[in-house]
Structure formats: C-alpha cells, structure tokens
Amino acid sequence: MGMQTVLIATANQGKLEEMQALLADLADAALVTPPDVGVDIEVAETGSSYAENAALKARAYSQASGLICLADDSGLEVEAVGGVPGLYSARYAPQAKASDADRRQYLLAQLDRKPQPWPATFRSTVCIAVPGGDSYFAEGECRGEIIADERGEGGFGYDSIFLIEGLGRTMAELSMAEKNQLSHRARAVEAAKARLRQLLEPDV
C-alpha cells in the first residue's frame, strides 16, 4: 500500500516544526502543510474547550483538502489568575497583533502582586479528522510554574517563563528533542498515534 497523506492543520511555525518532528516516525504517512496543498482558510476558534477548537480546525481543513487532518488546540492555565489565559492563550493581550513577548509580559503583569509560586499547566488536545468520517481525540498536559524572568532561547509562546515541574528548566531551555519527550503537545500527539496508524493501515 502506498503512502497516505496527512495534513498538519496549523499556520503556527513553532507548532508545525514540533508536529513534523513528533510524526516523523509514521512510515506510512506523507506529512503536508496547508500551503503544500493549496489550502488557505481561517477557522474561528469559537469552541468552549480545547477539544472543540481542535475539532473545528481539523474538520474544516479536512473538508477543504479531502485529507486526513491533524490539529491541536492548546493553552496555558495559571492557577493564581483563575486558570487564564487557557483557551485564549494565543490571543491573551489587549493590543492588536500582539507578539508572543507581549502576551508573556501581559501575563506577568497580571501575576505581579500574586504570591509565588505560580503553579501552571500546559494542556493540549489533538483532533484527527477523516474526510466524511469520524474524529478522534487525545490529550496531554505538562505541569510546572510561571517564573518572572525569561529563560532560554528555544520554543515559542510562553515557553521561556514556564518552569517544568521537577526539571528546573524552562520549556525554552530544552532542545526540540527534549521538548518532544515531555511537552503537553508531545504527549497528546503520542497518544493519538495509535489511532493515526490504524487509519493509515486500514487492512492491518
């Protein structure tokens, strides 16, 4: 049986690189991105959970491309501020067109007068959508705490202020290989792989 194509539904370059590395061992899959297959759509993330948002993206891209599609929705939940930014992690700053740095600084400003430590959890839900078929979900999380000073040059988003529980390093201080062993997204993708392999090898 020839290779089947799997579309990674994200425009976020950091997520894309992580997903490509995490899925690289799928021998029966040809991984493609939206530009590779000429899909240019915007999906409003109007869901009330990570799973709903992941499904909105995966199903929309699958319908547009006719391909098996994998999408994730993820967020950072900080206990001291009631679990925000959560679903709005990618949009958590008052200014328009805010950068990752803007969002980090805004979060730290909200935490400024809160007693430390600031426990936090990264969460991710992955959705695999099949054209005209079912959807499959998998979840992952990574626990840690927010720190006031940025550390590390890797990663993206809130990685440089997220200190991983029991490790003493921020997510941004890890290599890609290290991050893909223990991040929330890595755990969600790993949990989804069994189902993805079944879809790629339907006769097995």
C-alpha positions in Angstrom: 0.0 0.0 0.0 1.3 3.5 -0.9 1.8 6.3 1.5 -1.2 8.3 2.7 -1.1 12.0 3.1 -1.7 13.6 6.4 -2.3 17.4 6.7 -1.0 19.2 9.7 -3.5 22.0 10.2 -1.7 24.9 11.7 -0.2 28.2 10.5 1.9 28.5 13.6 5.5 27.7 12.6 6.6 26.6 16.0 3.7 24.1 16.3 4.4 22.9 12.8 8.0 22.1 13.4 7.1 20.3 16.6 4.3 18.3 14.9 6.6 17.3 12.0 9.2 16.0 14.4 6.7 14.2 16.5 5.1 12.5 13.5 8.3 11.8 11.6 8.3 8.1 12.6 5.0 7.4 10.8 6.4 5.4 8.0 3.2 5.2 6.0 2.4 9.0 6.1 3.4 11.8 3.9 3.1 14.9 6.1 2.0 18.1 4.4 1.1 21.6 5.5 -1.8 23.8 4.3 0.4 25.7 1.7 1.6 22.4 0.3 -1.9 21.5 -0.7 -3.2 25.0 -1.6 -5.5 25.3 1.4 -5.7 28.9 2.8 -8.6 29.2 5.2 -9.2 30.8 8.6 -11.1 28.9 11.2 -12.7 30.9 14.0 -11.8 29.2 17.4 -15.3 29.6 18.9 -15.3 26.4 20.9 -15.7 26.2 24.7 -12.9 23.7 25.1 -9.6 22.7 23.6 -11.3 19.6 22.1 -14.0 21.7 20.4 -11.4 24.2 18.9 -9.2 21.3 17.7 -12.2 19.7 16.1 -13.2 22.9 14.4 -9.8 23.2 12.8 -9.2 19.6 11.9 -12.7 19.1 10.3 -12.5 22.4 8.4 -9.1 21.6 6.9 -10.0 18.0 6.2 -13.1 19.1 4.3 -11.2 21.7 2.4 -8.4 19.3 1.5 -10.0 15.9 1.3 -7.2 14.6 3.5 -6.8 13.0 6.9 -6.1 16.0 9.1 -4.5 16.5 12.5 -4.9 19.7 14.5 -4.4 20.7 18.1 -5.6 23.3 20.4 -3.6 24.1 23.5 -3.3 26.6 26.3 -1.6 27.6 29.4 -3.6 27.6 32.6 -2.3 29.6 35.6 -3.9 28.9 39.0 -3.2 32.3 40.5 -5.3 34.1 37.9 -8.2 31.7 37.7 -6.8 29.4 35.0 -6.3 32.0 32.3 -5.2 32.5 29.6 -6.4 29.0 28.9 -8.4 28.9 25.6 -7.3 32.4 24.8 -3.5 31.8 25.2 -2.8 32.8 21.6 -4.9 35.9 22.0 -4.1 36.9 25.6 -3.1 40.6 25.3 -5.1 43.8 24.9 -3.2 45.2 22.0 -4.0 44.2 18.4 -1.4 42.0 16.6 0.3 41.2 19.9 3.5 39.2 19.8 4.4 36.2 22.0 6.6 38.6 24.1 3.6 41.0 24.5 1.5 38.1 25.8 4.2 36.9 28.2 4.6 40.4 29.6 0.8 40.9 30.0 0.5 37.6 31.9 3.4 38.6 34.2 1.8 41.9 34.8 -1.4 40.1 36.0 0.7 38.0 38.3 2.8 40.8 39.7 1.1 41.2 43.1 0.2 37.5 43.5 2.2 35.4 45.9 4.7 33.0 44.4 5.0 30.2 43.3 2.6 30.5 40.4 1.6 26.9 39.6 0.6 26.4 35.9 -0.3 23.6 33.5 0.1 23.5 29.7 -2.7 21.5 28.1 -3.2 20.2 24.6 -5.9 18.3 22.8 -5.3 16.8 19.4 -8.1 16.0 16.9 -7.7 13.7 13.9 -10.4 14.3 11.3 -11.1 11.9 8.5 -12.9 13.2 5.4 -16.6 12.4 5.7 -15.8 10.3 8.7 -15.2 10.3 12.4 -12.9 12.3 14.6 -10.5 11.0 17.2 -9.2 13.0 20.2 -6.2 12.7 22.5 -5.0 14.8 25.4 -1.7 15.7 27.0 -0.5 18.0 29.8 2.7 19.3 31.4 2.8 20.7 34.9 5.1 23.4 36.2 5.1 27.1 37.3 5.4 30.5 35.8 8.6 32.4 36.7 9.1 36.2 36.5 12.3 36.2 34.4 12.5 34.7 30.9 15.0 31.8 30.4 16.0 30.0 27.3 16.1 30.8 23.5 14.0 27.9 22.2 10.3 27.2 21.8 7.7 29.9 21.4 4.7 31.3 23.2 5.0 31.1 27.0 7.9 28.6 26.9 10.5 30.9 28.3 8.5 31.6 31.5 7.2 28.1 32.1 9.5 26.2 34.5 8.8 22.4 34.2 7.9 20.6 37.4 10.9 18.5 38.7 13.2 19.6 36.0 14.5 23.0 37.0 14.5 24.2 33.4 12.0 26.2 31.3 10.4 24.8 28.2 12.5 27.3 26.2 15.7 25.8 27.7 15.0 22.4 26.1 16.2 21.1 22.8 13.5 20.2 20.3 14.2 16.5 21.0 13.8 17.1 24.8 10.7 19.1 24.4 9.2 16.4 22.3 9.6 13.9 25.1 7.6 15.7 27.7 5.6 18.7 26.4 1.8 18.7 26.6 1.6 18.6 22.8 4.1 15.7 22.6 2.0 13.7 25.0 -1.2 14.4 23.1 0.3 13.6 19.7 1.9 10.4 21.1 -1.5 9.3 22.5 -3.1 9.9 19.1 -0.5 8.0 17.1 -2.1 4.5 17.6 -5.4 5.7 16.0 -3.5 7.5 13.3 -1.6 4.3 12.4 -4.9 2.4 12.2 -6.2 5.0 9.8 -3.1 4.8 7.7 -3.1 1.0 7.7 -6.8 0.1 7.5 -6.0 -3.6 6.5 -3.8 -4.3 9.5 
